[in-house]
Amino acid sequence: MSPGGRARRLRHDGVELDVEEHPAAAGAPAVLVLPGGGFREHTEHDGTGYARWLHGLGLGAVVLRHRLRPDPFPLALQQARAALDALRRGLLLPGVDPDRVGVVGSSAGGLLAGLLATGAVLSVEPARGAPPRPAFHVQSYGLADLGLLPPAAVQALLGERLDLAGELSPVHHVDGDVPPTFVWATAQDGPGLPNALAWARALAEHAVPVELHVYPEGRHGVGLADGVRWGAHGDLALPHTAQWTGACRRWLELIGVLRGGGPA
């Protein structure tokens, strides 16, 4: 199957989904990819770029184009939940292993991924049953606690929904049922580093298996760090930082998502 991806729109669980599918072999694990972009855009380097990397490991991948500003919540979270459920049910990538469906989120997409992993439900949503959680969880310089950001940055993310800042901070919802988690950021990443440390601390306090990597070089949003440009992003080639993908692959093997090894 070509790793180029195919666009698709569908309705599931009462919400419209706009996705890009990267199918894998029958019985393969799969990942819901939630790109960054501050709820202003969907950055392609940690959307399609990540999906192609995951596809190269033998995983199916679905990139979700979730709701953006000026009013992203609660719809963006509801879309993420619906996409995760549709992926697990085989409605997006038929034949995937429903027990090995995870999520990777970058920057603002990491906030959505974290809310999925913690099973958070917002007070502005109607009461429903427990939402689906992923089997594994990757935070790529993702947001854990909006209280760690400058107020202007929170305003830029949430627009008129500043009242939801506490509820939208995934670390406030961490419990022992969060799935195994891989977290990485760089030491030069102003928002990414403190949020990565907050993730690791909160997960460790609840005995959730967590692996944390901090690399010395790279600005916020460096993505795969392989120098492949996607629009205005992904232009930095940082070979040491780019090793995060190999570390993540080994972690996926450790937790049993990838079986029998994969590309180096």
C-alpha positions as CSV (number, residue, x, y, z in Angstrom):
1,M,0.0,0.0,0.0
2,S,1.4,3.4,-1.0
3,P,2.2,5.7,2.0
4,G,0.8,8.7,0.2
5,G,-2.5,8.7,2.1
6,R,-6.0,9.3,1.0
7,A,-8.5,12.0,2.1
8,R,-11.9,11.0,3.4
9,R,-14.8,12.6,5.1
10,L,-17.4,10.7,7.2
11,R,-19.8,11.1,10.1
12,H,-19.4,9.0,13.2
13,D,-20.8,9.3,16.7
14,G,-22.7,12.5,15.7
15,V,-19.7,14.5,14.4
16,E,-18.1,15.2,11.0
17,L,-14.6,13.8,10.6
18,D,-12.1,15.0,8.0
19,V,-9.2,12.5,7.9
20,E,-6.2,11.4,5.9
21,E,-5.8,7.6,5.9
22,H,-2.5,5.6,5.6
23,P,-3.6,1.9,5.6
24,A,-1.3,-0.9,6.7
25,A,-1.5,-4.7,6.5
26,A,-4.5,-6.5,8.0
27,G,-4.0,-7.1,11.7
28,A,-1.5,-4.2,12.1
29,P,-1.6,-1.7,14.9
30,A,-2.8,1.8,14.1
31,V,-2.3,5.4,15.3
32,L,-4.5,8.5,15.4
33,V,-2.2,11.4,14.5
34,L,-3.2,14.8,16.0
35,P,-1.0,17.5,14.4
36,G,0.0,20.8,16.1
37,G,-0.8,24.3,14.9
38,G,-2.2,26.1,17.9
39,F,-5.8,25.4,16.8
40,R,-5.1,27.9,14.0
41,E,-3.9,25.4,11.4
42,H,-2.9,21.7,11.0
43,T,0.8,21.6,10.6
44,E,1.7,19.0,7.9
45,H,5.2,18.0,9.2
46,D,3.7,16.5,12.4
47,G,0.6,15.4,10.6
48,T,1.2,13.7,7.2
49,G,4.9,13.6,8.0
50,Y,4.3,11.6,11.2
51,A,1.8,9.4,9.4
52,R,4.3,8.4,6.7
53,W,6.9,7.7,9.4
54,L,4.5,5.4,11.2
55,H,3.4,3.7,8.0
56,G,7.1,2.9,7.4
57,L,7.1,1.1,10.7
58,G,4.2,-1.1,9.6
59,L,1.5,0.8,11.5
60,G,-1.7,2.2,10.0
61,A,-2.1,5.9,10.6
62,V,-5.0,8.4,10.4
63,V,-4.4,12.1,10.5
64,L,-7.4,14.0,11.9
65,R,-8.1,17.6,10.7
66,H,-9.9,18.6,13.9
67,R,-11.9,21.8,14.5
68,L,-9.8,25.0,14.6
69,R,-10.3,28.5,16.0
70,P,-12.3,30.6,16.7
71,D,-14.3,28.0,18.5
72,P,-12.4,24.7,18.7
73,F,-14.0,23.3,22.0
74,P,-15.7,21.0,22.8
75,L,-16.0,19.9,19.1
76,A,-12.3,19.2,18.6
77,L,-12.2,16.8,21.5
78,Q,-15.4,15.2,20.4
79,Q,-14.0,14.7,16.9
80,A,-10.8,13.2,18.4
81,R,-12.9,10.7,20.4
82,A,-15.0,9.8,17.4
83,A,-12.0,9.3,15.2
84,L,-10.3,7.0,17.9
85,D,-13.5,5.0,18.2
86,A,-13.9,4.7,14.4
87,L,-10.3,3.6,14.0
88,R,-10.7,1.0,16.7
89,R,-13.9,-0.3,15.1
90,G,-12.3,-0.6,11.7
91,L,-14.4,2.1,10.1
92,L,-11.4,4.1,9.0
93,L,-8.7,1.4,8.4
94,P,-10.4,-1.9,8.0
95,G,-8.6,-4.9,9.6
96,V,-6.5,-3.0,12.2
97,D,-5.9,-4.7,15.5
98,P,-8.4,-2.9,17.8
99,D,-6.2,-3.7,20.9
100,R,-3.2,-1.9,19.4
101,V,-4.7,1.5,18.5
102,G,-2.9,4.5,19.9
103,V,-2.6,8.2,19.6
104,V,0.3,10.7,18.9
105,G,-0.2,14.4,19.5
106,S,2.1,17.3,18.8
107,S,1.9,20.7,20.6
108,A,-1.8,21.6,20.6
109,G,-2.5,18.2,19.1
110,G,-0.8,16.8,22.2
111,L,-3.4,18.5,24.3
112,L,-6.1,16.6,22.5
113,A,-4.1,13.3,22.7
114,G,-3.7,13.9,26.4
115,L,-7.4,14.4,26.9
116,L,-8.0,11.2,25.1
117,A,-5.4,9.3,27.1
118,T,-6.9,10.6,30.4
119,G,-10.5,10.0,29.5
120,A,-11.4,13.6,30.2
121,V,-14.9,14.9,29.8
122,L,-15.6,18.6,29.7
123,S,-18.3,20.3,31.8
124,V,-19.7,21.9,28.6
125,E,-20.4,18.5,27.1
126,P,-23.6,16.4,27.6
127,A,-23.3,13.5,30.1
128,R,-22.3,10.3,28.4
129,G,-20.5,7.0,29.1
130,A,-16.8,6.8,29.6
131,P,-15.0,7.9,26.4
132,P,-12.6,5.6,24.6
133,R,-8.9,5.6,25.6
134,P,-6.0,4.7,23.3
135,A,-3.9,1.6,24.0
136,F,-0.7,3.8,23.9
137,H,0.1,7.5,23.9
138,V,2.9,9.5,22.4
139,Q,3.4,13.2,23.4
140,S,5.6,15.0,20.9
141,Y,6.3,18.4,22.6
142,G,2.6,18.2,23.6
143,L,0.8,20.4,26.0
144,A,0.1,19.0,29.5
145,D,-0.8,22.0,31.6
146,L,-2.0,25.3,30.1
147,G,-0.9,27.0,33.3
148,L,2.7,26.5,32.2
149,L,2.0,28.8,29.2
150,P,2.0,32.7,29.1
151,P,-1.6,34.0,29.3
152,A,-1.3,35.4,25.8
153,A,-0.4,32.0,24.5
154,V,-3.4,30.5,26.2
155,Q,-5.6,33.2,24.7
156,A,-4.2,32.4,21.3
157,L,-5.1,28.7,21.8
158,L,-8.5,29.0,23.3
159,G,-9.9,32.2,22.0
160,E,-13.1,33.0,23.9
161,R,-13.0,29.7,25.9
162,L,-10.5,30.8,28.6
163,D,-12.9,29.4,31.2
164,L,-12.0,25.9,30.0
165,A,-8.2,26.3,30.5
166,G,-8.1,24.2,33.7
167,E,-10.3,21.4,32.3
168,L,-8.3,21.4,29.1
169,S,-5.1,20.7,30.9
170,P,-4.6,16.9,30.7
171,V,-2.4,16.6,33.8
172,H,-5.4,17.6,35.9
173,H,-7.1,14.4,34.7
174,V,-4.3,11.8,35.0
175,D,-5.1,8.6,36.8
176,G,-3.7,5.1,36.9
177,D,-5.6,4.1,33.7
178,V,-3.6,6.3,31.4
179,P,-2.0,4.0,28.9
180,P,1.8,3.6,28.5
181,T,3.2,6.9,27.3
182,F,6.3,8.1,25.4
183,V,7.1,11.8,25.9
184,W,9.8,13.9,24.2
185,A,10.8,17.5,23.8
186,T,14.0,19.5,23.4
187,A,15.8,21.7,26.0
188,Q,15.5,24.7,23.7
189,D,11.7,24.3,23.4
190,G,10.1,27.0,25.6
191,P,6.6,25.5,25.9
192,G,7.6,21.9,25.1
193,L,10.1,21.2,27.8
194,P,8.1,22.2,30.9
195,N,5.1,20.4,29.6
196,A,7.1,17.3,28.9
197,L,8.4,17.3,32.4
198,A,4.9,17.9,33.8
199,W,3.7,14.9,31.8
200,A,6.5,12.6,33.1
201,R,6.0,13.8,36.7
202,A,2.2,13.3,36.7
203,L,2.3,9.9,35.1
204,A,5.1,8.6,37.4
205,E,3.0,9.8,40.4
206,H,0.2,7.5,39.2
207,A,2.5,4.6,38.4
208,V,1.8,4.9,34.6
209,P,4.6,3.5,32.5
210,V,6.3,6.5,30.9
211,E,9.5,7.1,28.9
212,L,10.9,10.6,28.7
213,H,13.5,12.0,26.3
214,V,14.9,15.5,26.2
215,Y,17.2,16.4,23.4
216,P,19.6,19.4,23.5
217,E,18.7,21.0,20.2
218,G,15.6,22.1,18.4
219,R,12.9,24.8,18.6
220,H,9.3,24.1,19.3
221,G,7.6,22.1,16.6
222,V,10.7,20.6,15.1
223,G,8.8,17.4,14.1
224,L,10.8,14.6,12.7
225,A,13.9,16.9,12.7
226,D,14.9,15.3,9.4
227,G,15.0,18.5,7.4
228,V,12.0,17.6,5.1
229,R,9.9,20.7,4.7
230,W,6.1,20.5,4.7
231,G,4.8,23.9,3.8
232,A,6.3,26.4,6.3
233,H,7.5,23.7,8.8
234,G,9.9,20.8,9.1
235,D,12.9,22.5,7.6
236,L,15.4,21.8,10.4
237,A,17.7,18.8,10.1
238,L,19.0,17.9,13.6
239,P,20.5,14.4,13.4
240,H,20.8,13.9,17.2
241,T,17.3,15.1,17.9
242,A,16.0,13.0,15.0
243,Q,16.9,10.0,17.0
244,W,13.7,10.3,18.9
245,T,11.9,8.3,16.2
246,G,14.2,5.4,16.8
247,A,13.7,5.6,20.5
248,C,10.0,5.7,20.0
249,R,10.1,2.6,17.7
250,R,12.1,0.7,20.4
251,W,9.5,1.8,23.0
252,L,6.7,0.5,20.7
253,E,8.5,-2.8,20.6
254,L,8.9,-2.8,24.4
255,I,5.2,-2.4,25.1
256,G,4.2,-4.9,22.5
257,V,2.7,-2.7,19.8
258,L,5.4,-3.5,17.3
259,R,6.2,-7.2,17.1
260,G,9.2,-8.8,15.5
261,G,11.3,-5.7,15.2
262,G,11.2,-3.1,12.4
263,P,13.5,-0.7,10.4
264,A,16.4,0.7,12.3
